[in-house]
Amino acid sequence: MRKGNDEIVDYDLLGYDKYGYDKEGFDKKGYNREGYNREGYNKKGYNKEGYSKNNFDIDGIHKETKTKYDKEGYNYRGYDSAGYDREGYNYKGYNKEGYNREGYNRKGYNKEGYDREGYDREGFDEKGYDREGYDREGFNEKGYDREGYDREGFDEKGYDREGYDKEGYDKRKYDRNGFDEAGINRYTRTKYDAWFYDKDGYDKSGYNREGYDREGYNKEGYDKEGYDRNQFDRYGNNKITKTKWDKEGYNKKGYNQDGYNRQGYNRHGYNQDGYNQDGYNKEGYNREGYNRDGYTPNDEMKLKEAKRKQYFESLSMAMKIIKKEMEIEDYIKASEVSIEELIAFAKEENVEPNIVRELYRVNEQYQIYARPFDKNQYLKRTIIIVDGKDIIPTEADVDLCIEYLKMRGSLTYGYQIEETVRKYIKGELNVKEMLLATKEGVLKNEEKVAEDIAKINGAIKQFDKKEGPKR
């Protein structure tokens, strides 16, 4: 909004105008419109004369010596011809002997072979103990390992890791299976131990500690001889026929020599006609020629061609945005293809890299304009300052502005709605007059239906009830 020849500039809560510059003319990163910071250097570190703070130009030539080295013999990076800085260290921070400023080499060890914490390359100190206090065999000064057991496997009280002494008894004189002579387990006080094995060694599922049931088969289905219930071993050899096939002609996996199981399907799930149990072939079509979505191959080809055409048309519009021949809002109205989808398509089509890079820049703008509008969140977090007062937009304000945008045929995404509400609250938009003007435009257009007029009348009535934004 202009007042006379002066332009009133709006600054956001952080103190930046709509172009991203503060009152002093610098953006959030500290650069002005010409690209220089407060010290006079651009992002690459050069001033308007083309020299860095050390008086080197972009080619590394010193301003005074006209060579790659300054008067003291150091280049623009601060290194001499041998690659060392003024303190005698190279760009990796090491001197000619291979040690850094702290006295450690590239592997982190000093001249004595110890790191900063006093440990050698194997992790042991001068006494032979590691950081946790254990020697190379894993025992501490008292002779116990990390779990508290000595070299024979017993703790200080004489019990091993399972709680048994050297004779094999625990403190209460139960055996390793935990059962007494009566078959009652010491822990559960039932006929089953904590692992649900009874005195005979079978759990509730019928498997013993070796993993076999009462019929002699383990959970994988093999007996101690290595045969399953169908008399096949792990390698697919039948115990009776001594071949890969049983008496009925099926192998271990249940397929015959033609590759079909007893239900008539092969390993891939298809029968001899090429259809699976759902009635579809490998290409995904049934006997009538339709896939699960109800399309024929010709339909899918047409869909792919139409989609490809749509993407090329969208790419053409995006190129107009790049050339500034089209606005991003017009693109959003005209195309259902997002810029991110367009970037992926451009990469697949091997579009020139510079165009892809431009699309990434367009996508930044696209994300702003195409951001969905969350009315609830907007009403919770939005405060608009008018004449020094904090004004909170109402739901009616938002609905009125949305209807106004719809009548204009504008986008109704987050950015457009928020900007329209802001201008409306600040008095920069007379929504009622604009709705009336839109109504006249619709009346003049014979192709517009009565429903459009009804919507506009509803919005105007809503405005009249409000009598403008009351604060």
C-alpha positions as CSV (number, residue, x, y, z in Angstrom):
1,M,0.0,0.0,0.0
2,R,1.4,3.4,-1.0
3,K,0.8,6.7,0.8
4,G,1.8,9.6,-1.5
5,N,5.3,8.9,-2.8
6,D,6.2,6.9,0.3
7,E,5.8,3.2,0.4
8,I,4.7,1.6,3.7
9,V,6.6,-1.5,4.1
10,D,5.3,-4.4,6.2
11,Y,7.7,-6.3,8.4
12,D,7.0,-9.7,9.9
13,L,7.4,-10.6,13.5
14,L,11.1,-11.2,12.9
15,G,11.6,-7.8,11.3
16,Y,11.8,-8.8,7.6
17,D,9.8,-7.4,4.7
18,K,8.1,-9.6,2.1
19,Y,11.3,-9.7,0.1
20,G,13.2,-11.0,3.1
21,Y,15.2,-7.9,4.1
22,D,15.3,-6.0,7.4
23,K,15.2,-2.3,7.8
24,E,18.9,-2.0,7.2
25,G,18.6,-3.9,3.9
26,F,20.0,-7.2,4.9
27,D,18.4,-10.7,4.7
28,K,18.4,-13.4,7.3
29,K,21.8,-14.6,6.3
30,G,23.3,-11.1,6.5
31,Y,23.5,-10.1,2.8
32,N,22.0,-7.0,1.1
33,R,20.4,-6.9,-2.3
34,E,23.8,-6.6,-4.0
35,G,24.9,-9.8,-2.3
36,Y,27.4,-8.2,0.2
37,N,27.4,-8.5,4.0
38,R,28.0,-5.8,6.5
39,E,31.7,-6.1,6.1
40,G,31.5,-5.7,2.4
41,Y,32.1,-9.3,1.3
42,N,29.8,-11.6,-0.7
43,K,29.0,-15.2,0.1
44,K,32.2,-16.4,-1.6
45,G,34.3,-14.0,0.6
46,Y,35.2,-11.3,-1.9
47,N,34.6,-7.6,-1.9
48,K,33.5,-5.4,-4.8
49,E,37.1,-5.2,-6.0
50,G,37.3,-8.9,-6.1
51,Y,39.7,-9.5,-3.2
52,S,39.3,-11.5,0.0
53,K,40.1,-10.3,3.5
54,N,43.7,-11.6,2.9
55,N,43.9,-9.6,-0.4
56,F,43.7,-12.6,-2.7
57,D,41.5,-12.6,-5.8
58,I,39.4,-15.6,-6.9
59,D,42.4,-17.0,-8.9
60,G,44.5,-16.9,-5.8
61,I,46.7,-14.0,-6.9
62,H,47.8,-11.6,-4.2
63,K,46.8,-7.9,-4.7
64,E,50.3,-6.5,-3.9
65,T,52.8,-9.3,-5.0
66,K,50.8,-10.2,-8.1
67,T,51.8,-13.8,-7.4
68,K,50.1,-16.8,-5.6
69,Y,52.0,-15.9,-2.4
70,D,52.0,-12.9,-0.1
71,K,55.0,-11.0,1.0
72,E,55.6,-13.6,3.7
73,G,55.5,-16.5,1.3
74,Y,52.0,-17.8,2.1
75,N,49.2,-18.4,-0.4
76,Y,45.5,-17.5,-0.1
77,R,44.9,-20.6,2.1
78,G,47.8,-19.6,4.4
79,Y,50.3,-22.3,3.4
80,D,53.8,-21.9,2.0
81,S,55.2,-23.7,-1.0
82,A,56.0,-26.8,1.2
83,G,52.4,-26.9,2.4
84,Y,52.8,-25.7,5.9
85,D,51.2,-22.7,7.7
86,R,52.9,-20.1,9.8
87,E,53.0,-22.4,12.8
88,G,54.5,-25.2,10.8
89,Y,51.4,-27.4,10.3
90,N,49.9,-28.6,7.1
91,Y,46.2,-28.3,6.1
92,K,45.5,-31.5,8.0
93,G,47.0,-30.1,11.1
94,Y,50.2,-32.1,11.3
95,N,53.9,-31.0,11.3
96,K,56.8,-32.5,9.4
97,E,57.2,-35.2,12.1
98,G,53.6,-36.3,11.7
99,Y,52.2,-34.9,15.0
100,N,49.5,-32.3,15.5
101,R,49.5,-29.3,17.9
102,E,48.6,-31.5,20.8
103,G,51.4,-34.0,20.1
104,Y,49.4,-36.8,18.6
105,N,49.8,-38.5,15.2
106,R,47.0,-39.3,12.8
107,K,46.1,-42.4,14.6
108,G,45.8,-40.5,17.9
109,Y,49.0,-41.7,19.6
110,N,51.9,-39.7,21.0
111,K,55.6,-40.5,20.7
112,E,55.4,-43.0,23.6
113,G,52.5,-44.9,21.9
114,Y,49.7,-43.9,24.1
115,D,46.5,-42.0,23.3
116,R,45.1,-39.0,25.1
117,E,43.6,-41.3,27.8
118,G,46.8,-43.2,28.3
119,Y,46.0,-46.4,26.5
120,D,48.1,-48.1,23.7
121,R,46.9,-49.3,20.4
122,E,45.5,-52.5,22.0
123,G,43.6,-50.5,24.6
124,F,45.8,-51.3,27.6
125,D,47.6,-48.9,30.0
126,E,51.1,-49.2,31.3
127,K,50.0,-51.8,33.9
128,G,48.4,-53.9,31.3
129,Y,44.8,-53.2,32.1
130,D,42.1,-51.8,29.8
131,R,39.7,-49.0,30.5
132,E,37.4,-51.3,32.5
133,G,40.3,-52.6,34.6
134,Y,40.8,-56.0,32.9
135,D,43.9,-57.6,31.5
136,R,44.4,-59.2,28.1
137,E,42.8,-62.4,29.3
138,G,39.8,-60.6,30.7
139,F,40.6,-60.8,34.4
140,N,41.0,-57.9,36.9
141,E,43.5,-57.6,39.7
142,K,41.5,-59.9,41.9
143,G,41.4,-62.6,39.3
144,Y,37.8,-62.3,38.3
145,D,36.3,-61.6,34.9
146,R,33.6,-59.1,34.0
147,E,30.9,-61.4,35.2
148,G,32.6,-62.1,38.5
149,Y,34.0,-65.6,37.8
150,D,37.6,-66.8,38.2
151,R,39.6,-68.7,35.6
152,E,37.9,-72.0,36.6
153,G,34.5,-70.5,36.2
154,F,33.4,-70.1,39.8
155,D,32.5,-67.0,41.7
156,E,33.7,-65.9,45.1
157,K,31.2,-68.2,46.8
158,G,32.2,-71.2,44.7
159,Y,29.3,-71.4,42.3
160,D,29.4,-71.4,38.5
161,R,27.3,-69.4,36.2
162,E,24.4,-71.8,36.5
163,G,24.5,-71.7,40.3
164,Y,26.1,-75.1,40.9
165,D,29.2,-75.9,42.8
166,K,32.1,-78.1,41.7
167,E,30.0,-81.2,42.7
168,G,27.0,-80.1,40.6
169,Y,24.6,-79.1,43.3
170,D,23.0,-75.8,44.1
171,K,22.6,-74.4,47.5
172,R,19.4,-76.4,48.2
173,K,20.8,-79.6,46.8
174,Y,18.5,-79.8,43.7
175,D,19.9,-81.2,40.5
176,R,20.3,-79.3,37.3
177,N,16.8,-80.1,36.1
178,G,15.4,-78.7,39.4
179,F,13.2,-81.7,40.4
180,D,13.2,-83.5,43.7
181,E,12.7,-87.3,44.0
182,A,8.9,-86.8,44.0
183,G,9.0,-85.1,40.7
184,I,8.0,-81.7,42.0
185,N,9.9,-78.8,40.7
186,R,11.7,-76.6,43.2
187,Y,10.6,-73.3,41.6
188,T,7.1,-73.9,40.4
189,R,6.1,-76.5,43.0
190,T,4.3,-78.3,40.2
191,K,5.2,-81.2,37.9
192,Y,6.7,-78.7,35.4
193,D,9.9,-76.7,35.8
194,A,10.3,-73.1,34.9
195,W,10.9,-74.1,31.3
196,F,7.7,-76.2,31.4
197,Y,9.4,-79.6,31.2
198,D,8.0,-82.4,33.4
199,K,10.0,-85.1,35.1
200,D,10.0,-87.2,31.9
201,G,11.5,-84.3,30.1
202,Y,8.5,-83.2,27.9
203,D,7.0,-79.7,27.8
204,K,3.3,-78.9,27.5
205,S,3.6,-79.0,23.7
206,G,5.0,-82.4,23.9
207,Y,8.7,-81.8,23.1
208,N,11.6,-82.9,25.2
209,R,14.8,-81.1,25.9
210,E,16.3,-82.5,22.8
211,G,13.4,-81.0,20.8
212,Y,11.6,-84.2,19.9
213,D,7.9,-85.1,20.5
214,R,6.7,-88.5,21.7
215,E,6.5,-89.7,18.1
216,G,10.1,-88.8,17.6
217,Y,9.8,-85.6,15.5
218,N,11.3,-82.2,16.2
219,K,9.7,-78.8,15.6
220,E,11.1,-78.8,12.1
221,G,9.4,-82.1,11.4
222,Y,12.4,-84.5,11.3
223,D,13.1,-87.6,13.4
224,K,16.4,-88.6,14.8
225,E,17.3,-90.3,11.5
226,G,16.6,-87.1,9.7
227,Y,13.3,-88.0,7.9
228,D,10.0,-86.1,8.0
229,R,6.6,-87.5,8.3
230,N,6.4,-88.0,4.5
231,Q,9.7,-89.9,4.7
232,F,11.9,-87.3,3.0
233,D,15.2,-86.2,4.5
234,R,16.5,-82.6,4.5
235,Y,18.0,-83.1,1.0
236,G,14.7,-84.3,-0.5
237,N,15.5,-88.1,-0.7
238,N,12.7,-90.4,0.0
239,K,13.3,-93.1,2.6
240,I,11.2,-95.7,0.8
241,T,11.8,-95.1,-2.9
242,K,15.5,-93.9,-2.4
243,T,14.7,-91.2,-5.0
244,K,13.5,-87.6,-5.0
245,W,9.9,-88.8,-5.5
246,D,7.5,-90.6,-3.3
247,K,5.2,-93.5,-4.4
248,E,2.7,-91.0,-5.8
249,G,5.3,-89.1,-7.8
250,Y,5.6,-86.0,-5.6
251,N,8.9,-84.6,-4.2
252,K,9.7,-83.2,-0.8
253,K,8.0,-79.8,-1.6
254,G,4.9,-81.5,-2.9
255,Y,5.5,-81.1,-6.7
256,N,5.5,-83.7,-9.4
257,Q,7.9,-84.0,-12.3
258,D,5.8,-81.5,-14.3
259,G,6.2,-79.0,-11.5
260,Y,2.6,-79.0,-10.2
261,N,1.3,-79.8,-6.7
262,R,-1.6,-81.9,-5.7
263,Q,-3.9,-78.8,-6.2
264,G,-2.6,-78.3,-9.7
265,Y,-0.4,-75.2,-9.2
266,N,3.3,-74.7,-9.8
267,R,5.9,-73.1,-7.6
268,H,4.9,-69.6,-8.8
269,G,1.3,-70.3,-8.0
270,Y,0.0,-70.8,-11.6
271,N,-1.8,-73.7,-13.1
272,Q,-1.3,-75.3,-16.5
273,D,-3.4,-72.6,-18.1
274,G,-1.2,-69.9,-16.6
275,Y,-3.6,-68.6,-14.0
276,N,-3.3,-68.4,-10.2
277,Q,-5.9,-69.2,-7.6
278,D,-7.4,-65.7,-8.0
279,G,-7.7,-66.2,-11.7
280,Y,-5.0,-63.9,-12.9
281,N,-1.9,-64.7,-15.1
282,K,1.7,-63.5,-14.7
283,E,0.8,-60.2,-16.5
284,G,-2.0,-59.6,-14.0
285,Y,-4.9,-60.2,-16.3
286,N,-7.8,-62.7,-16.0
287,R,-9.3,-64.9,-18.7
288,E,-11.5,-62.0,-19.8
289,G,-8.4,-59.8,-20.3
290,Y,-8.9,-57.5,-17.3
291,N,-6.6,-56.7,-14.5
292,R,-7.6,-56.2,-10.8
293,D,-8.4,-52.6,-11.5
294,G,-10.7,-53.5,-14.4
295,Y,-8.4,-52.4,-17.2
296,T,-7.3,-54.2,-20.4
297,P,-3.7,-54.0,-21.6
298,N,-4.8,-51.5,-24.3
299,D,-6.5,-49.4,-21.6
300,E,-3.3,-49.4,-19.5
301,M,-1.3,-48.4,-22.6
302,K,-3.7,-45.5,-23.2
303,L,-3.5,-44.4,-19.6
304,K,0.3,-44.5,-19.7
305,E,0.3,-42.5,-22.9
306,A,-2.2,-40.0,-21.5
307,K,-0.1,-39.7,-18.3
308,R,3.1,-39.2,-20.3
309,K,1.3,-36.5,-22.4
310,Q,0.1,-34.8,-19.2
311,Y,3.6,-34.7,-17.8
312,F,5.1,-33.3,-20.9
313,E,2.4,-30.6,-21.0
314,S,3.1,-29.8,-17.4
315,L,6.8,-29.7,-18.1
316,S,6.1,-27.3,-20.9
317,M,4.2,-25.0,-18.5
318,A,6.9,-25.3,-16.0
319,M,9.4,-24.1,-18.6
320,K,7.2,-21.0,-19.0
321,I,7.5,-20.4,-15.3
322,I,11.3,-20.7,-15.6
323,K,11.2,-18.2,-18.5
324,K,8.9,-16.0,-16.4
325,E,6.2,-16.4,-19.0
326,M,3.7,-18.0,-16.6
327,E,2.9,-17.5,-12.9
328,I,3.1,-20.4,-10.4
329,E,-0.6,-19.9,-9.5
330,D,-1.6,-20.4,-13.1
331,Y,0.4,-23.6,-13.2
332,I,-1.3,-25.0,-10.1
333,K,-4.7,-24.2,-11.6
334,A,-3.9,-25.8,-15.0
335,S,-1.9,-28.9,-13.9
336,E,-2.6,-31.7,-11.4
337,V,1.1,-32.7,-11.6
338,S,3.2,-31.4,-8.7
339,I,6.6,-30.0,-9.3
340,E,8.2,-32.8,-7.3
341,E,6.5,-35.4,-9.6
342,L,7.6,-33.3,-12.6
343,I,11.3,-33.4,-11.3
344,A,11.1,-37.2,-11.0
345,F,9.7,-37.4,-14.5
346,A,12.3,-35.1,-15.9
347,K,15.1,-37.2,-14.5
348,E,13.5,-40.4,-16.0
349,E,13.4,-38.6,-19.3
350,N,17.0,-37.5,-19.0
351,V,16.0,-33.8,-19.3
352,E,19.0,-31.4,-19.3
353,P,20.5,-31.0,-15.8
354,N,20.2,-27.2,-15.8
355,I,16.4,-27.6,-16.4
356,V,16.1,-30.0,-13.5
357,R,18.0,-27.5,-11.3
358,E,15.6,-24.8,-12.4
359,L,12.7,-27.1,-11.5
360,Y,14.1,-27.4,-8.0
361,R,14.0,-23.6,-7.7
362,V,10.4,-23.5,-9.0
363,N,9.5,-26.2,-6.5
364,E,10.5,-23.9,-3.6
365,Q,7.9,-21.4,-4.8
366,Y,5.4,-24.2,-5.6
367,Q,5.6,-25.5,-2.0
368,I,4.7,-22.1,-0.7
369,Y,1.7,-21.6,-3.0
370,A,0.4,-25.2,-2.9
371,R,0.6,-25.6,0.9
372,P,-2.7,-26.9,2.2
373,F,-4.7,-24.5,4.5
374,D,-5.4,-25.7,8.0
375,K,-8.1,-23.4,9.3
376,N,-8.0,-24.6,12.9
377,Q,-4.3,-24.2,13.2
378,Y,-4.4,-20.8,11.4
379,L,-7.1,-19.5,13.8
380,K,-5.1,-20.7,16.8
381,R,-1.7,-19.2,15.9
382,T,-2.5,-16.0,13.8
383,I,-2.4,-12.5,15.1
384,I,-2.5,-9.5,12.7
385,I,-1.2,-6.1,13.9
386,V,-3.4,-3.2,12.8
387,D,-2.6,0.3,14.0
388,G,-0.6,-1.2,16.9
389,K,-3.4,-3.5,18.0
390,D,-3.4,-7.3,17.9
391,I,-6.3,-8.5,15.8
392,I,-7.2,-12.2,15.8
393,P,-9.1,-13.3,12.7
394,T,-12.4,-15.0,13.2
395,E,-13.7,-18.1,11.4
396,A,-16.2,-15.8,9.6
397,D,-13.4,-13.6,8.3
398,V,-11.6,-16.7,6.9
399,D,-14.8,-18.1,5.3
400,L,-15.6,-14.8,3.7
401,C,-12.2,-14.5,2.2
402,I,-12.2,-18.1,1.0
403,E,-15.6,-17.5,-0.7
404,Y,-14.1,-14.3,-2.3
405,L,-11.2,-16.2,-3.7
406,K,-13.5,-18.9,-5.1
407,M,-15.6,-16.3,-6.8
408,R,-12.5,-14.9,-8.4
409,G,-11.3,-18.2,-9.5
410,S,-8.2,-17.9,-7.4
411,L,-6.3,-20.6,-5.6
412,T,-7.5,-21.5,-2.1
413,Y,-4.3,-22.9,-0.6
414,G,-2.6,-21.7,2.6
415,Y,-0.6,-18.9,1.1
416,Q,-3.5,-17.3,-0.9
417,I,-6.0,-17.5,2.0
418,E,-3.6,-16.2,4.6
419,E,-2.6,-13.2,2.4
420,T,-6.2,-12.4,1.6
421,V,-7.3,-12.5,5.2
422,R,-4.3,-10.3,6.2
423,K,-5.2,-7.7,3.6
424,Y,-8.9,-7.9,4.5
425,I,-8.2,-7.4,8.2
426,K,-5.8,-4.5,7.5
427,G,-8.4,-2.8,5.3
428,E,-6.5,-3.2,2.1
429,L,-9.4,-5.2,0.5
430,N,-13.0,-4.2,0.4
431,V,-14.4,-7.7,0.2
432,K,-18.1,-6.7,-0.1
433,E,-17.4,-4.4,-3.1
434,M,-15.3,-7.0,-4.7
435,L,-18.0,-9.6,-4.2
436,L,-20.6,-7.3,-5.7
437,A,-18.3,-6.6,-8.7
438,T,-17.8,-10.4,-9.1
439,K,-21.6,-10.8,-9.0
440,E,-22.0,-8.2,-11.8
441,G,-19.4,-10.1,-13.8
442,V,-21.3,-13.4,-13.4
443,L,-24.6,-11.8,-14.4
444,K,-23.0,-10.5,-17.6
445,N,-21.6,-14.0,-18.4
446,E,-24.5,-16.0,-19.8
447,E,-22.6,-19.3,-19.2
448,K,-22.6,-18.8,-15.4
449,V,-25.3,-20.7,-13.5
450,A,-27.7,-19.4,-10.8
451,E,-25.7,-21.4,-8.2
452,D,-22.8,-19.0,-8.5
453,I,-25.1,-16.0,-7.9
454,A,-26.5,-17.8,-4.8
455,K,-23.0,-18.3,-3.4
456,I,-22.1,-14.6,-3.9
457,N,-25.4,-13.4,-2.3
458,G,-24.7,-15.7,0.6
459,A,-21.3,-14.2,1.1
460,I,-22.7,-10.6,0.8
461,K,-25.4,-11.3,3.4
462,Q,-22.7,-12.7,5.7
463,F,-20.7,-9.5,5.3
464,D,-23.8,-7.4,6.0
465,K,-24.5,-9.3,9.2
466,K,-20.9,-8.6,10.3
467,E,-21.1,-5.0,9.2
468,G,-17.4,-5.2,8.4
469,P,-14.8,-6.7,10.6
470,K,-15.7,-5.7,14.2
471,R,-12.7,-5.5,16.5
